[in-house]
Amino acid sequence: MFTSKSKLVVAAAVIASVVGSASASTVDLTYLSVNPGLAELVSTDSGANFKTQNAGQFNFSATNKTGATSAVIPGPTVATWCIELAQDASINPFTYTVLGQGFGPFVSPFTNTSAVSAFFNQFFSPSFTTDQATAFQLDIWELELDTTPSSLSTGTFRVSGNDTAVQQANAWLTAFNPSTVGPWVVFQLHNDSVQDQVFALQGGGQGNNPTPLPAGVVGGAALLVGLAMMRRLRRVPVEA
């Protein structure tokens, strides 16, 4: 039979398990489409070589969520924006780690994080037109791949052509204020083998997007639950 002491050990193990699980936030993503969006000719080597790349809103199915992932990806799909052209998205499921507010620090290739966050807060809309979605994605690549992002016709990242989407992208870059703050909170979806993505929630999750609990809050809540369990156990008589 368990004594009170052994029950306290079990309760402590439960606390450790809950707190540990709070820090592990992953999701299996399977690439579905780029929509809305357009195919554009892009270069990542200062215009030496161009290749066709679908630019716009990336759509993935989202399954097998762990940790607090459901707080920021509540539905069966998630709309994202690519931040990595050195790798491809996959029609096969890959496990991604959720990073950002309450989930852990951003990692490479998400390097120009403050500029991307400011760009979301200045220009992002959940109801982009096709040209706007294309322009937004092109500018995200420009912000990530160029040390001094300013135009899609100069620098490491370039776009060939001057359609309406490219014109919109250049107009946004000209008007961009890197000090912009606002309601959009950016999260990273990271996997070493496939294309990293970012997405944003308004206010960390307003309306249909629940606010993610920071890891410290989740862990603290778990600790309080565990302490309550131990208080109840202390009231249980010692068993022979």
C-alpha positions in Angstrom: 0.0 0.0 0.0 1.2 3.6 -0.7 2.2 5.8 2.3 1.6 9.5 2.2 5.3 10.0 1.4 5.1 7.7 -1.7 2.0 9.5 -2.8 3.8 12.8 -2.7 6.6 11.3 -4.9 3.9 10.2 -7.4 2.4 13.7 -7.3 5.8 15.3 -7.9 6.2 13.0 -10.9 2.9 14.1 -12.3 3.9 17.8 -11.9 7.2 17.2 -13.8 5.3 15.4 -16.5 2.8 18.2 -17.0 5.4 21.0 -17.0 7.7 19.0 -19.3 4.9 18.5 -21.8 4.0 22.2 -21.8 7.4 23.0 -23.4 7.0 20.5 -26.2 4.9 22.1 -28.9 4.9 20.5 -32.3 2.6 19.9 -35.3 2.7 17.6 -38.4 2.3 19.8 -41.5 1.4 18.5 -45.0 1.7 21.0 -47.9 -1.6 21.6 -49.7 -1.2 24.6 -51.9 -0.2 28.2 -52.5 -3.5 30.1 -52.7 -4.0 33.0 -53.2 -0.8 33.5 -55.1 1.1 33.6 -58.4 4.1 32.0 -60.0 7.0 34.5 -60.1 10.6 34.3 -61.4 12.9 34.8 -58.4 16.6 34.7 -57.7 18.5 34.1 -54.5 22.0 34.8 -56.0 21.8 38.5 -57.0 20.1 37.8 -60.3 22.6 35.2 -61.6 19.9 32.6 -61.9 16.1 32.8 -61.8 13.6 30.0 -61.2 9.9 29.9 -61.0 8.5 29.9 -57.5 4.9 29.9 -56.3 4.5 33.1 -54.1 1.6 33.8 -51.9 -0.3 32.2 -49.0 1.0 28.7 -48.2 -1.7 26.3 -46.9 -0.9 23.2 -44.8 -3.0 20.5 -43.1 -2.2 20.4 -39.4 -2.4 17.2 -37.4 -0.8 15.5 -34.3 -0.6 18.7 -32.3 1.4 18.5 -29.1 2.0 20.8 -26.2 0.2 24.2 -26.5 0.1 24.0 -30.4 -3.7 23.9 -30.4 -3.8 27.4 -28.8 -2.3 28.9 -31.9 -3.4 26.4 -34.6 -6.9 25.4 -33.5 -8.1 24.1 -36.8 -7.2 21.3 -39.2 -5.3 23.7 -41.5 -3.0 26.6 -41.1 -2.1 29.5 -43.6 1.5 30.5 -43.5 4.3 32.4 -45.3 7.5 30.8 -46.4 10.8 32.2 -45.0 13.2 29.7 -46.6 13.9 29.1 -50.3 16.8 26.8 -49.9 14.4 23.9 -49.0 11.1 22.8 -50.4 7.7 22.2 -48.7 6.5 18.6 -48.7 3.3 16.8 -49.6 4.3 14.3 -47.0 3.8 15.1 -43.3 6.8 16.5 -41.4 6.9 17.4 -37.7 7.4 21.1 -37.1 8.3 22.8 -33.9 6.3 25.9 -32.9 8.5 28.8 -31.9 7.8 32.3 -30.7 5.9 34.0 -27.9 5.4 31.3 -25.2 7.0 28.6 -27.2 10.7 29.2 -27.4 13.2 31.4 -29.2 13.2 31.7 -33.0 16.0 29.8 -34.8 17.7 30.1 -38.2 16.6 30.6 -41.0 14.3 33.1 -39.3 16.8 35.8 -38.7 15.3 39.2 -39.5 12.6 38.7 -36.9 11.9 42.2 -35.8 11.6 43.5 -39.4 9.2 40.7 -40.3 7.1 41.4 -37.2 7.0 45.1 -38.1 6.0 44.2 -41.7 3.2 42.0 -40.5 1.9 44.8 -38.3 2.1 47.4 -41.0 0.7 45.5 -44.0 -0.7 42.1 -43.2 -4.4 41.3 -43.9 -6.2 38.0 -43.6 -8.2 38.9 -46.7 -5.5 39.7 -49.3 -6.2 39.7 -53.0 -4.1 37.4 -55.2 -1.7 40.3 -56.1 -1.4 41.4 -52.4 -0.8 37.8 -51.2 1.9 37.4 -53.8 3.5 40.8 -53.0 3.5 40.0 -49.2 5.3 36.8 -49.8 7.9 38.4 -52.1 8.6 41.0 -49.5 8.9 38.4 -46.7 11.7 36.8 -48.8 13.2 40.2 -49.4 13.3 40.9 -45.7 14.8 37.5 -44.9 17.4 37.2 -47.6 18.7 40.8 -48.0 20.6 42.6 -45.3 19.3 45.9 -46.5 15.9 45.2 -48.0 14.7 47.9 -50.3 13.7 46.7 -53.7 13.0 43.5 -55.6 15.3 44.5 -58.4 18.5 44.8 -56.3 20.3 42.8 -53.7 20.6 39.0 -53.0 16.9 38.4 -53.5 15.4 39.6 -56.8 12.3 39.2 -58.9 12.2 39.2 -62.7 9.4 41.2 -64.2 7.2 44.0 -63.0 3.6 42.8 -62.8 1.0 44.3 -60.4 2.1 42.1 -57.5 5.8 43.1 -57.9 4.7 46.8 -58.1 2.7 46.4 -54.9 5.7 44.6 -53.2 8.0 47.4 -54.1 5.5 50.0 -53.0 5.3 48.3 -49.6 9.0 48.2 -49.3 9.3 51.9 -50.0 6.6 52.7 -47.3 7.9 50.1 -44.8 8.5 51.4 -41.3 10.6 48.9 -39.3 9.5 50.5 -36.0 5.8 49.5 -36.6 4.1 47.7 -33.7 0.6 46.4 -33.5 -1.7 43.5 -32.8 0.0 40.8 -34.9 2.2 38.2 -33.1 4.4 36.2 -35.4 5.2 32.5 -34.8 7.7 30.2 -36.6 7.2 26.7 -37.8 10.6 25.0 -37.9 11.9 21.8 -39.4 15.6 21.1 -40.3 14.7 19.2 -43.4 11.9 21.1 -45.1 10.9 24.7 -45.7 10.3 26.9 -42.6 7.2 28.9 -42.4 5.8 31.8 -40.3 2.3 32.9 -39.4 0.7 35.5 -37.2 -2.2 35.8 -34.8 -3.9 39.1 -33.9 -3.1 40.0 -30.4 -1.5 36.6 -29.9 -4.9 35.1 -30.6 -8.1 37.2 -30.7 -11.5 36.1 -32.0 -11.2 32.6 -33.4 -7.5 32.4 -32.6 -7.0 31.6 -28.9 -4.2 33.4 -27.1 -1.2 31.1 -26.6 -0.2 30.6 -22.9 3.5 31.4 -22.3 5.4 28.4 -21.2 6.0 29.9 -17.8 2.3 30.4 -17.3 1.5 26.9 -18.4 4.2 25.5 -16.2 3.1 27.6 -13.3 -0.5 26.4 -13.7 0.7 22.8 -13.8 2.7 23.4 -10.6 -0.4 24.9 -8.8 -2.4 21.9 -9.8 0.3 19.6 -8.5 0.5 21.5 -5.2 -3.2 21.2 -4.8 -2.9 17.5 -5.3 -0.2 17.3 -2.6 -2.4 19.3 -0.2 -5.2 16.8 -0.8 -2.8 13.9 -0.3 -1.6 15.3 3.1 -5.2 15.0 4.3 -5.3 11.3 3.5 -4.4 9.1 6.5 -1.3 6.9 6.2 -2.2 3.5 5.1 -0.7 0.4 6.6 
